[in-house]
Amino acid sequence: MISNVETLEMEIQQNKRCLNWCPSWSWQYRLSKKAMNKTLDISELLEKINKFGQPGQVGYHAPSTLPTIEFLCFKEFVVSESSKIAFHQIIEALQDDKISMIGLWGMGGVGKTTLAREVGNQAEKLNLFNKVMITTVSQKPNFEVIQDQNAQFIDFDMKNERGRRSVQDLWLRLKKEQRILIILDNIWTNINLKEKIGIPTGEDHKGCKVLLTTRRNKYVLLWIIKRWYNWVV
């Protein structure tokens, strides 16, 4: 078992990076499956040690559950315990015309923001969208700031001679973008995306897709997706 783990570690070091020090997602996908299998083997071995013990040795506790990232998308429901697998699933979902909203849930520190940004970069490289924008929502969101940030990505000024433009104005302007990906990072609570941020999705704008990330609770994402579904049916 130890030799197998050492072999896996050597493979990690030898194949760690690709061009420009960007993670090789196809390789990491295969390697993550190997690592998961080794983790299960080690867990089973440690359980046996705990149960029966070994002469002259102190029993070990089985490793606690690793932090996971779960991937949710409307009209298809997928759960993944690997960010590498989730990356490929999200890219596939972004190319699916039937999917307009995607949710990414996981504990703090598991790499949701990094993954979301890498998805955005890859989506641009693949020319899936004309515009890709990412905005941090946070625990106490300032919706005017979020609106302003989204507006800047499309060169739209939320201010005019009469003062501040409405959310409806931003919604109408976003509808003019042919293909757009909006990433809303670090959502903490239920948000009406149309009324609070001015995001058109679904039948309102089939070229607009939304990627949501949260550490709080996967049901926050499900509520937002359900609320969006109620808008368009």
N, C-alpha and C positions, 0 to 999 in steps of 0.2 A: 504493500500500500504506500509506504513512504517513498519508494523508488518511483512509483507512478506519479505521485504528487510532485517530486523533484523534476521528473520529465516534463510535466505540465508547466512548472515554473520556468524551466529552460526555454520552452516554446514561447512563453509570454515574453521573456527578455529578448529572444532572437527575432520575434516578429512583431515587436511592440508597436511600431509606428510605420506610417507610409509617407508619401511625398508631403513636404511642408509640415511635418509633425502633426498631421491630421489623423485621428483614429481611423483605422481601416475597418469599416463597419462590417463588411462581408466576412473578414477574418474573425472579428470579435464575436460575430453571431455564432460561428462554428465553435470558437473557443469557449464561449459562455455555456454552451450545451455540455462541453466536456467538464467544465468547472462545476456545473450543477450536479452532474453525475458523480463526480468525485466527492462533493460535499455530502451527498446522500450516502455514499459508501462509508465515508468517515463517520457520519452521524450514527449509522447502524453499528459500526465497530465500537464506538464509544458507549453506546447504549449497552452492548454486551459486556464491556468492561465494568460499567456501573452495576450491572445486574449480577455478574458472577465474580467480579474482582480478579486480580492476578496476584500471585505470591510476591510479597515484598513491594507492592505498588499501591499507591493511593488512587482510588477511583476518580474518574474525571466526569464532569457534567457535560452532557451533549450541548453543542453550540446553540445559542439562542437563534430565533428566526431572523434572517437577514432582512434589512429594510428593502422594501419592494416598491416598484413603480407600477401602477395599474393604468391600463389604457382603455378608455371608453370612447366609443363613437356611435353616433345616432344612426339607426337603421341597420347597424351591425353592432354586436356587443362582444368585445374581446378583452380578456384580462391577461396581462403579461407580467412576469416577475423579473424580467430583464430589460434594462434600458436599451440594450443593443437590439433586442428583438422588437421592443416598442418603437424604436427609430424606424425600422423597416415597415412596421405596421402603419405608422403614421404617414410615411411617404406614400404607401399604397392607398391609404384612405384619402389622401389629398388628390390622388389621381382618379378617384371614384366619383363620378358625377352624382351619385345617389346620396353622398355624405356631405353635409354642409358644416357640421359642428363636431369637434373632437375634444375629448377631455383627458387630461393627464393628472393622475393623483398619486401622491407618495409623501412619505415623511420628509421633514426638513433635512436637507443635506444629502439627499440621494441623487441629486443632479437633474432635477426637473428643468430648471432654468437653462442650464447648459445644453440639455437635450433639445429643449424648445428652440434655442438659438441655432443649434446645429441643423435642426429641421428646416428653419427659415433659410439658412445659408444654402442648404442642399436644394431646397425648392426653387431658389433663384437660379442656381447653377443648371438645374434641369429645365428652366424656363417654364415652370408650372404656373407662375403668376407674373403679372406686370409690376406689382407692388407687394412688398412684404413689410409689415410694420409690427413692432413689438412694444408693448406698454406694460409697466408694472402697476398693478391695481392696489395692492397692499391691504393691511388690516382696516385702515380708516381711509377709504378712497376719496380723493378730491376729483369729482367727476368733471369739473371744468378743466382741470389740468390734463386729465386723460383725454378729453375731447380735443384740447389744444395740441397735445402730442400726436394724436392720430391725424389731425388736420394738417400738421406740418409735413407728414409723410406724403401727402397728396398736394402740397403747395396751396392749401386753402386757409385763408385768414378768417378766424372765428370772430374778428372784430370788423365792424363796418361803421359808416358815418352815423348810424343811429345807436351805436353801442355794441353789444355782443349779439352775435348770430345765435339762433336757436339750435337745439339738438336736431330738429327737423331739417334745418338747412344742411347740417353735416350729413345726415342720413341721405338726403337727396344728392349731395355731392359725391358721396361714396358709391352711390348707385351708378354713377357715370364711369367708374373704373371698371374696365372690362374683366380683369382677373386680379383678385386681391386676397392676400392672406393676412388676417389680423390675429396676432398672438397676444392674449391677455394673461400675463404672468402673475402668480401669487394672489389668487382670488380667495377671500376669506368668508364671504357670505353670499347669500342669494342676491343676484343682480338682474334687473330687467335691462338687457343689453340694448334693446331698441329705444326705450324711454330715457335711460340714464346716459348712454354713450353714443347712441345714434348709429348703431350697426345694423345694416340690412343683410339678411340671410334667407336661405330657403327660396320660396317663391318670390320674395321681395327682390332678391338678387342672387341668381344661381351661380354667378361667377365669384361670389364672396364666400370664403371659408374662414371659420374661427377655430383657433386652438386655445383651449383654456388649461391653466395649470393651477393646482391647489394642494396645500398640505393639510387642510382642515378636515375635510370629510368628502368622500366620493359622492355623497348624496347632495352636496351643494351643486356639483356638476350636473347631476341627474335632474335637480330642480330647474336649473337654468335651461337645460336641453328640453325638458318637458314644457316649460313656459314658452320657449321658442316654438315648439311643436304646436302648441295651442294657438299661436299667432297665425300659423300658415295652413291650418286645416279647418 
